[in-house]
Every structure is written in C-alpha cells, then in structure tokens.
Amino acid sequence: MIFLLFTLAVFGGWFLIASWLNRKHHGNLDWDAGIIISVSLFVISLALSVVINIAMWNGQISDKTHYQVVDEKIELNQKRADDISNKLRIVLVENYGEHEREIFSNMGSDGLQLLLIKYPELRASETFTTYADKMHELNDYVYEQKQEKIEIVRRMEYRVKNIFTFGFLYPNL
C-alpha cells in the first residue's frame, strides 16, 4: 500500500511539474487542470491506503483475539485429557496387580497404544476403550488447534511484514 501511495504521489507530482512547465511555456491553460489532477491522485491514493489498512488492522485484531481463544481451548482440552488420563490410571490400578499398577501409574497419554498391545484383554474393557477413545479425540483436537495457532501467527506476521501496508501500526501477539 505504501508503494501504491508513493507511486501515485510521484505520478501526481510529475504531472504537477509537467503542468507547471507547460504553463511557463504555453500560458495558463493547463496549470489548474494539473493541480486538480495531482491533488486528486494524491487524495484518492491516500483514501485507498487508509481504507485498506483499516481493513487489515481489523483483521490483525480479529486474529489476535482468535489466537487467544485457541490458546484457551488448547489449555482446556489439555486439562480434560489429563483428567481422563488420571481416571484411566485409577481404573487400571484398581483392576490389575501390583506389578501392573507400577507400570500403569507411570503411563503417559502416548502409552495407550502400547498398553493395548501388551495387554489385549484391555480391549474388551468398555471403560478403558471409552477413556482411550476420548483421549485420542482430545489429543487430535489439541493438535488441530495448535496447527490453527501456527496459521494465525503466520497471517499476523505477514501483515506486519507486508511492504504494501503500514504494518508498524498493527498489533503483534
């Protein structure tokens, strides 16, 4: 946008100088038209620049707010996944012997697939499969939200670094 503004201002200035030189050599006829055209080009370019930058600034504010919402969703769903993992540990500890209790109490959210392979009878447990499915669903959702955060950051950085806008006025994260 700065480039467009600069180009139109230079073109308007060039036209103003050309009109002044023409007036100097041929009389007063084109001077008024040159001023009107030059000032019109500058005002139009300035108005377009302001309108476009206001729209992009609004987009930046919207993305900043959306980023905060996505961050809160990730935190909430991570907490829900941890709660389900704790409930799953309780179920497993109650249903299995001392050796298995030690193994299950140290289990992370990524260890569910390993447990299903090592203990095939867990697949028959409705409680375990319900918790495992919910954990998988929550982990997928958190992953998608993290990808959304990356996209938001990319858009916001693009707006700030874009040479055609007044990016220095836009808010950052």
Summary of the structure (lengths in Angstrom):
residues: 173
radius of gyration: 31.8
end to end distance: 22.6
largest distance: 106.0
contacts: 470
relative contact order: 0.12
helix: 88%
strand: 0%
